[in-house]
């Protein structure tokens, strides 16, 4: 699978979620923070495509991230977010699973959720059935995760993908969010 960018077209929500994971799970692990986006549907010339919004990147300290919104004129069908790095063997299961808050958010929005994890898995939460399943185990992973599923070391991938950085910066004692970070060409 070729990794492409937010806004590019995919044949399914799963394909869009997997691309998000291939592109952003390494950033999430190395930066120790969550990323989140909305997977949306768009119809062009009678054909249905799926993509994901430019993700939000959470502030420091392991905080959760609000997923970025789908572009105007599109229909949200799912969301996708990452859980950052592994916090240790006693929390490996929670690092690599949907939290109760994650599931409640998807239930409230009545859309499925996808999760990229420190162990390199892509998981899906089905909002209709309440079931969680593993869709893939080949995403970049945290070498420190005791439940690691592959050898895709998150440290070796580029980290300059476009994002909306929600980490505030201080300017003269005033906190403001940073703007969209664009890749260096």
Backbone bond lengths (Angstrom), bond angles and torsions (degrees), N, CA, C in turn:
res aa  C-N    CA-C-N  psi(-1)  N-CA   C-N-CA  omega(-1)  CA-C   N-CA-C  phi
1 X - - - 1.457 - - 1.521 109.70 -
2 X 1.296 116.87 127.36 1.459 122.77 176.95 1.526 108.32 -80.60
3 X 1.320 116.37 131.53 1.463 120.70 178.99 1.522 108.19 -85.11
4 X 1.329 115.96 127.34 1.453 120.00 178.82 1.522 109.41 -123.90
5 X 1.302 118.72 -160.13 1.453 121.59 -169.50 1.516 113.55 -111.09
6 X 1.365 116.05 163.70 1.464 119.20 172.36 1.525 109.55 -54.31
7 X 1.320 116.52 140.97 1.456 120.95 179.84 1.517 113.79 93.92
8 X 1.338 116.97 -17.84 1.459 119.37 176.82 1.524 109.58 -75.06
9 X 1.325 117.09 159.86 1.463 122.25 -170.75 1.531 112.27 -93.19
10 X 1.340 114.22 137.94 1.460 122.21 177.45 1.522 109.03 -129.73
11 X 1.318 116.23 159.60 1.459 120.98 -177.42 1.521 113.51 -82.41
12 X 1.336 117.85 -14.26 1.466 120.47 -177.95 1.523 110.13 -153.07
13 X 1.337 116.80 159.60 1.464 119.46 173.79 1.534 111.65 -59.98
14 X 1.333 116.94 -36.92 1.468 120.61 178.62 1.526 111.21 -61.20
15 X 1.320 117.50 -43.20 1.473 120.43 178.73 1.524 110.91 -62.91
16 X 1.327 117.26 -39.02 1.466 120.75 177.15 1.526 110.35 -65.51
17 X 1.335 117.36 -43.03 1.467 121.35 179.77 1.521 111.02 -63.78
18 X 1.316 116.77 -40.25 1.467 119.70 179.76 1.523 110.51 -65.98
19 X 1.326 117.68 -39.77 1.459 120.42 177.29 1.529 110.39 -62.41
20 X 1.339 116.34 -44.03 1.468 120.40 176.13 1.533 109.20 -54.12
21 X 1.329 117.01 -47.59 1.463 121.06 -178.45 1.511 113.37 -63.04
22 X 1.322 116.41 -41.20 1.469 120.32 179.30 1.529 111.05 -66.86
23 X 1.327 115.97 -32.79 1.459 120.58 -176.37 1.524 113.09 -86.92
24 X 1.334 118.09 -34.83 1.470 120.29 -169.98 1.527 116.04 -117.67
25 X 1.339 120.36 -14.66 1.463 118.88 -177.54 1.521 111.95 -63.49
26 X 1.329 117.21 -36.49 1.463 119.91 178.05 1.529 111.22 -64.04
27 X 1.331 117.18 -42.85 1.466 120.70 177.72 1.534 109.44 -59.00
28 X 1.324 115.74 -46.92 1.453 122.28 -177.66 1.532 111.21 -58.84
29 X 1.318 116.52 -42.98 1.471 121.25 -179.54 1.523 110.77 -67.27
30 X 1.325 116.88 -50.75 1.468 121.08 -176.46 1.529 111.19 -66.28
31 X 1.338 117.49 -40.35 1.464 121.20 -178.47 1.530 112.76 -82.60
32 X 1.339 116.86 -9.20 1.473 122.85 178.08 1.527 111.83 59.30
33 X 1.342 115.04 45.28 1.457 119.86 178.49 1.525 110.61 -153.18
34 X 1.311 115.00 158.37 1.455 121.09 -177.98 1.528 111.76 -81.64
35 X 1.323 114.37 150.11 1.461 123.53 170.55 1.523 106.72 -120.81
36 X 1.331 117.75 148.02 1.459 119.64 179.10 1.519 112.85 -150.49
37 X 1.341 115.98 140.35 1.467 122.48 -178.71 1.525 109.74 -143.70
38 X 1.317 115.71 165.74 1.457 122.13 174.62 1.523 108.67 -104.12
39 X 1.319 115.71 133.33 1.465 121.36 172.84 1.526 106.10 -90.93
40 X 1.313 116.02 131.13 1.460 119.67 -174.86 1.523 111.51 -132.21
41 X 1.328 113.65 162.15 1.458 121.84 178.97 1.520 108.48 -109.16
42 X 1.329 115.17 141.06 1.458 121.14 175.27 1.523 107.51 -138.21
43 X 1.310 115.75 141.42 1.468 120.70 178.23 1.518 107.68 -112.41
44 X 1.337 115.14 122.96 1.464 122.05 178.89 1.522 108.96 -128.39
45 X 1.312 116.66 124.81 1.466 121.73 179.20 1.528 112.25 52.46
46 X 1.333 114.98 39.51 1.460 120.77 177.90 1.520 115.20 79.49
47 X 1.314 117.97 -0.06 1.465 121.75 179.75 1.531 109.67 -106.61
48 X 1.329 115.78 140.74 1.460 121.85 179.35 1.521 109.74 -96.97
49 X 1.321 115.11 129.82 1.459 122.67 176.52 1.523 108.73 -127.56
50 X 1.344 114.72 162.51 1.456 121.32 177.48 1.524 107.81 -128.42
51 X 1.315 115.17 149.28 1.456 120.62 175.76 1.520 108.33 -153.00
52 X 1.320 116.63 -173.93 1.460 120.72 175.95 1.522 109.62 -136.24
53 X 1.321 113.86 151.45 1.459 120.93 -178.63 1.526 110.24 -74.35
54 X 1.334 116.17 160.40 1.462 120.52 173.19 1.528 106.47 -59.24
55 X 1.333 117.84 124.04 1.470 118.85 -172.28 1.523 114.02 -74.42
56 X 1.326 113.34 152.49 1.462 121.40 167.27 1.521 107.42 -82.70
57 X 1.330 116.82 144.71 1.458 122.46 173.25 1.525 106.66 -114.59
58 X 1.334 116.65 124.64 1.460 122.14 -175.40 1.521 112.03 -63.75
59 X 1.324 114.14 163.38 1.450 120.25 173.64 1.517 110.31 -69.28
60 X 1.314 116.80 -179.20 1.465 121.63 -179.15 1.520 111.67 -69.48
61 X 1.325 113.95 167.98 1.462 120.26 170.30 1.511 114.82 86.37
62 X 1.321 118.26 21.14 1.448 120.02 176.08 1.514 114.55 71.61
63 X 1.321 116.92 21.29 1.464 119.13 -178.66 1.520 111.02 -72.03
64 X 1.329 115.30 157.23 1.457 119.73 177.01 1.524 109.16 -77.11
65 X 1.318 115.86 161.47 1.454 120.47 -175.42 1.521 110.43 -120.04
66 X 1.323 117.27 136.05 1.467 118.11 169.74 1.527 107.99 -74.71
67 X 1.327 117.10 133.26 1.464 118.99 179.53 1.524 109.12 -67.51
68 X 1.317 115.81 146.83 1.462 120.15 177.41 1.526 109.28 -70.67
69 X 1.313 116.40 156.30 1.469 121.81 -175.66 1.526 111.46 -83.26
70 X 1.334 114.74 152.24 1.462 120.66 174.73 1.526 108.91 -70.95
71 X 1.324 118.24 149.22 1.464 120.67 178.38 1.535 111.62 -62.82
72 X 1.324 115.74 152.83 1.469 120.62 175.60 1.522 109.76 -56.46
73 X 1.330 115.92 143.69 1.458 121.29 178.03 1.518 114.21 84.48
74 X 1.343 117.17 4.49 1.458 121.42 177.64 1.529 108.79 -117.40
75 X 1.324 116.74 169.35 1.462 122.09 -178.67 1.520 110.09 -117.72
76 X 1.347 118.61 117.38 1.466 120.15 175.99 1.535 110.39 -63.82
77 X 1.333 116.66 133.67 1.461 121.29 179.12 1.532 112.57 -122.83
78 X 1.320 117.13 -17.33 1.468 121.84 -179.22 1.521 107.62 -166.68
79 X 1.315 115.85 172.77 1.459 119.15 167.66 1.522 108.19 -130.48
80 X 1.306 115.31 164.43 1.460 121.55 -179.84 1.521 107.81 -141.63
81 X 1.327 115.15 136.96 1.461 118.24 175.52 1.522 109.67 -148.94
82 X 1.319 115.26 165.96 1.462 121.92 -179.59 1.527 108.99 -111.83
83 X 1.321 115.59 161.53 1.464 120.41 178.07 1.521 113.03 -111.35
84 X 1.302 118.08 16.58 1.465 120.13 174.81 1.513 112.60 70.81
85 X 1.336 115.26 -148.05 1.460 121.67 -176.66 1.523 111.17 -88.58
86 X 1.329 114.67 170.10 1.466 120.70 176.40 1.528 108.71 -77.87
87 X 1.319 115.59 135.06 1.469 120.54 -179.31 1.519 112.03 -96.78
88 X 1.329 118.75 2.92 1.461 121.44 176.39 1.512 112.32 130.21
89 X 1.348 115.50 170.90 1.464 119.73 -173.39 1.517 113.16 -66.40
90 X 1.316 119.11 -28.78 1.462 120.66 -177.96 1.524 112.67 -76.09
91 X 1.307 117.09 -14.95 1.468 119.87 -179.56 1.529 112.28 -120.80
92 X 1.333 116.77 11.33 1.466 120.23 -176.94 1.518 111.87 -57.32
93 X 1.318 117.72 -37.25 1.461 119.23 -179.92 1.520 111.12 -67.50
94 X 1.332 117.90 -41.36 1.467 119.02 -179.78 1.519 111.39 -72.88
95 X 1.327 118.21 -32.88 1.465 120.93 175.46 1.518 110.84 -59.66
96 X 1.319 116.02 -33.77 1.454 122.57 -170.65 1.524 113.77 -107.07
97 X 1.316 116.70 19.73 1.462 121.50 179.87 1.521 109.97 -137.50
98 X 1.308 115.66 159.19 1.462 120.48 173.42 1.523 108.79 -65.77
99 X 1.313 116.71 136.89 1.461 120.32 175.43 1.530 108.81 -81.66
100 X 1.331 117.48 162.66 1.471 119.11 174.12 1.533 111.99 -56.58
101 X 1.336 117.06 -35.19 1.467 120.97 177.96 1.525 110.85 -66.49
102 X 1.342 116.95 -41.63 1.466 120.85 176.86 1.526 110.20 -56.67
103 X 1.324 115.66 -50.36 1.472 120.75 -177.04 1.530 111.00 -64.77
104 X 1.317 117.21 -41.62 1.468 120.44 -179.88 1.525 110.81 -62.58
105 X 1.318 116.88 -38.33 1.459 121.03 178.16 1.529 110.85 -63.38
106 X 1.337 116.72 -45.46 1.465 119.85 178.44 1.521 111.65 -66.05
107 X 1.328 117.18 -38.99 1.467 120.33 177.70 1.530 110.54 -61.95
108 X 1.336 116.36 -43.32 1.470 120.54 -178.42 1.532 111.44 -65.18
109 X 1.333 116.44 -38.56 1.467 120.82 -179.71 1.530 112.16 -83.66
110 X 1.331 116.19 -11.21 1.480 122.42 -178.02 1.528 111.96 57.81
111 X 1.334 115.15 40.54 1.463 121.11 175.25 1.525 109.04 -133.04
112 X 1.328 116.07 152.78 1.456 121.29 177.76 1.521 110.21 -69.24
113 X 1.318 114.80 158.51 1.457 121.00 176.56 1.513 110.79 -123.57
114 X 1.320 115.90 145.08 1.457 121.86 173.15 1.521 107.48 -119.28
115 X 1.326 115.95 146.16 1.463 121.94 -176.85 1.520 109.09 -134.36
116 X 1.349 116.59 128.38 1.460 121.03 170.75 1.520 106.67 -98.93
117 X 1.328 116.10 137.55 1.459 120.49 -169.34 1.522 113.14 -120.29
118 X 1.339 116.79 160.97 1.465 119.86 177.19 1.533 113.67 -59.73
119 X 1.342 117.90 -27.95 1.473 118.22 -178.74 1.525 112.69 -82.81
120 X 1.341 117.92 1.83 1.458 121.92 176.02 1.515 114.88 93.93
121 X 1.316 117.11 12.63 1.462 120.98 180.00 1.525 111.74 -94.11
122 X 1.328 114.50 153.03 1.457 122.66 168.00 1.521 105.33 -113.11
123 X 1.325 116.20 120.09 1.457 120.99 -178.90 1.513 110.46 -114.39
124 X 1.327 114.55 153.83 1.465 120.91 177.86 1.518 108.65 -123.32
125 X 1.329 115.56 136.15 1.453 122.35 171.66 1.522 106.87 -109.63
126 X 1.323 116.93 119.08 1.459 122.84 179.59 1.527 108.39 -87.99
127 X 1.313 116.53 110.65 1.470 120.94 -175.56 1.533 112.37 -67.00
128 X 1.317 117.92 -24.09 1.471 120.41 179.41 1.518 112.09 -77.01
129 X 1.341 117.11 -40.28 1.463 120.78 -176.35 1.524 113.48 -100.16
130 X 1.332 117.26 -18.41 1.462 120.92 -176.85 1.521 113.07 76.99
131 X 1.336 117.32 12.74 1.461 120.81 -177.64 1.523 111.31 -97.79
132 X 1.332 114.39 146.31 1.451 123.30 178.05 1.519 108.29 -110.63
133 X 1.343 117.37 135.78 1.460 120.29 178.89 1.523 110.28 -140.89
134 X 1.322 115.97 153.12 1.454 122.12 176.96 1.515 108.71 -90.19
135 X 1.326 116.83 124.92 1.464 122.61 -176.28 1.533 112.03 -99.73
136 X 1.324 116.82 -24.85 1.460 121.40 -175.64 1.525 108.71 -162.11
137 X 1.330 116.68 154.84 1.471 120.56 175.95 1.527 111.12 -133.03
138 X 1.332 117.42 30.18 1.461 119.43 -176.19 1.529 114.25 -119.52
139 X 1.321 116.72 25.30 1.464 120.25 177.73 1.528 110.01 -85.09
140 X 1.336 117.91 161.84 1.460 119.04 173.15 1.523 109.84 -52.76
141 X 1.350 115.89 141.95 1.463 120.22 -174.28 1.519 111.52 -133.55
142 X 1.323 114.43 162.17 1.456 123.23 -178.65 1.531 109.03 -88.22
143 X 1.341 117.71 117.78 1.470 119.52 178.96 1.531 113.27 -58.21
144 X 1.322 118.03 -19.81 1.465 121.50 -179.10 1.528 113.08 -86.31
145 X 1.328 117.65 -5.99 1.467 120.48 -178.86 1.523 109.67 -79.00
146 X 1.337 116.64 121.02 1.467 121.04 -177.19 1.531 112.62 -70.21
147 X 1.342 117.48 -12.95 1.468 120.81 177.98 1.531 111.21 -107.95
148 X 1.319 117.37 20.03 1.468 123.56 -176.44 1.529 111.42 -50.40
149 X 1.336 116.27 135.59 1.460 122.69 -175.24 1.528 114.80 -99.36
150 X 1.339 118.24 -7.51 1.465 120.17 -175.74 1.521 110.09 -161.72
151 X 1.311 116.65 -178.69 1.464 122.10 178.83 1.514 113.43 -105.66
152 X 1.340 117.73 20.97 1.468 122.25 -179.85 1.536 109.22 -77.47
153 X 1.305 117.15 84.59 1.456 122.36 -174.23 1.527 111.43 -66.74
154 X 1.318 116.71 120.88 1.470 122.61 -177.67 1.525 112.87 -64.18
155 X 1.316 117.68 -18.04 1.458 120.60 -175.11 1.521 113.29 -75.72
156 X 1.328 119.15 -18.11 1.466 120.41 -171.71 1.524 114.48 -94.30
157 X 1.331 118.27 -8.42 1.457 121.20 -175.52 1.530 111.77 -90.00
158 X 1.343 116.43 157.74 1.468 122.12 176.08 1.528 109.66 -59.84
159 X 1.303 116.77 154.40 1.469 121.37 -178.32 1.533 111.95 -129.71
160 X 1.330 117.92 26.13 1.466 119.78 -173.62 1.527 113.22 -112.46
161 X 1.329 117.10 24.81 1.454 120.30 180.00 1.528 111.36 -68.79
162 X 1.324 115.82 153.29 1.458 121.72 179.92 1.532 110.41 -63.52
163 X 1.341 116.18 140.81 1.462 122.07 179.66 1.518 109.14 -161.00
164 X 1.325 116.03 165.00 1.458 121.78 169.97 1.519 105.46 -105.23
165 X 1.315 116.29 110.13 1.458 121.81 -174.89 1.525 109.44 -85.64
166 X 1.327 116.51 114.11 1.465 121.17 -179.77 1.525 112.29 -89.68
167 X 1.319 116.56 5.78 1.450 121.21 178.10 1.530 107.88 -74.65
168 X 1.326 117.45 115.53 1.468 118.58 -176.86 1.524 111.72 -70.69
169 X 1.328 114.35 150.16 1.460 119.81 173.03 1.521 107.90 -115.50
170 X 1.331 116.08 155.13 1.458 120.48 -178.15 1.522 109.96 -101.06
171 X 1.328 115.43 126.73 1.458 121.48 173.69 1.521 106.49 -130.00
172 X 1.332 115.71 113.36 1.462 121.07 -179.87 1.527 111.92 46.89
173 X 1.344 115.40 54.93 1.466 122.97 176.92 1.526 114.48 63.05
174 X 1.320 117.63 20.22 1.461 122.04 177.11 1.517 108.82 -120.73
175 X 1.331 116.68 128.38 1.458 120.56 177.38 1.519 109.71 -89.03
176 X 1.324 116.22 129.60 1.458 120.93 174.96 1.525 107.91 -135.50
177 X 1.339 118.18 146.89 1.463 118.75 176.03 1.521 110.28 -71.89
178 X 1.322 115.18 149.08 1.461 118.62 176.22 1.519 108.85 -78.83
179 X 1.295 116.27 164.98 1.462 121.09 -177.17 1.517 111.22 -91.28
180 X 1.319 115.50 -174.22 1.452 120.78 179.03 1.510 109.63 -61.00
181 X 1.319 115.39 131.94 1.456 121.68 176.42 1.521 108.11 -94.95
182 X 1.327 117.06 118.39 1.453 121.50 -179.96 1.521 109.56 -101.39
183 X 1.336 116.97 150.34 1.454 119.33 -179.38 1.525 111.93 -66.63
184 X 1.311 114.33 150.95 1.477 120.23 175.12 1.511 107.27 -83.88
185 X 1.304 117.12 130.48 1.467 120.93 -179.75 1.503 111.03 -103.74
